[in-house]
Amino acid sequence: GNSVTQMEGPVTLSEEAFLTINCTYTATGYPSLFWYVQYPGEGLQLLLKATKADDKGSNKGFEATYRKETTSFHLEKGSVQVSDSAVYFCALSDQGRAQGGSEKLVFGKGTKLTVNP
Amino acid sequence: DTEVTQTPKHLVMGMTNKKSLKCEQHMGHRAMYWYKQKAKKPPELMFVYSYEKLSINESVPSRFSPECPNSSLLNLHLHALQPEDSALYLCASSQSWTANYGYTFGSGTRLTVV
């Protein structure tokens, strides 16, 4: 089945540092790819998404490009802030799972980011 | 309204209690989901409702009973839970049966079983 592998961290950076969180996937077909962020004590928020190869998703200074040739969707930000401290989840749409007429998101294990002032 | 609202935010229940978690959305989404998330783990899918019908049950124990009374509401009925069921329960919704649009998540109910 479809799966996502992301660096588990934790990742600790100083404010204004460059961030990369690696995410690679295994999938049949053409899944959509997502990054979700979870702040302490909260639910998941969609950060960005890309629906086809070479698409770049971006939001709040974060970017990720859907690379079919390397099956990757790495998350980057040029200058992190303390407020970016959270857990980041890479996910893909499991198009192979059409049981009962529904699909599901498959999540990576999450990467905890801590940004120090 | 672009939110998924979950109530209660916190719940403590005994192993013999019956309780319910509630989830509501008014975005016109036709698919709704229950996830369970243990500490430092990714969310695990429990149930999927598509057009108010149960579409996926990920082999969840019968002490968890989902219900979708209408297209805006999703409930999770809890009965005779075990301490290991303590977790954050997340509700989500999406536009339709396809996951390509992503999900909108609620803030979750933090459940403690004593």
Interface residues (C-beta under 8 A of the other chain):
Chain A: P31 S32 F34 Y36 E42 G43 L44 Q45 L46 K49 T51 F89 S93 D94 Q95 R97 Q99 G100 G101 S102 E103 K104 L105 F107 G108 K109 G110 K112
Chain B: V4 Q6 A31 Y33 K40 K41 P42 P43 L45 V48 S50 L54 S55 I56 L90 A92 W97 T98 A99 N100 Y101 G102 Y103 T104 F105 G106 S107 G108
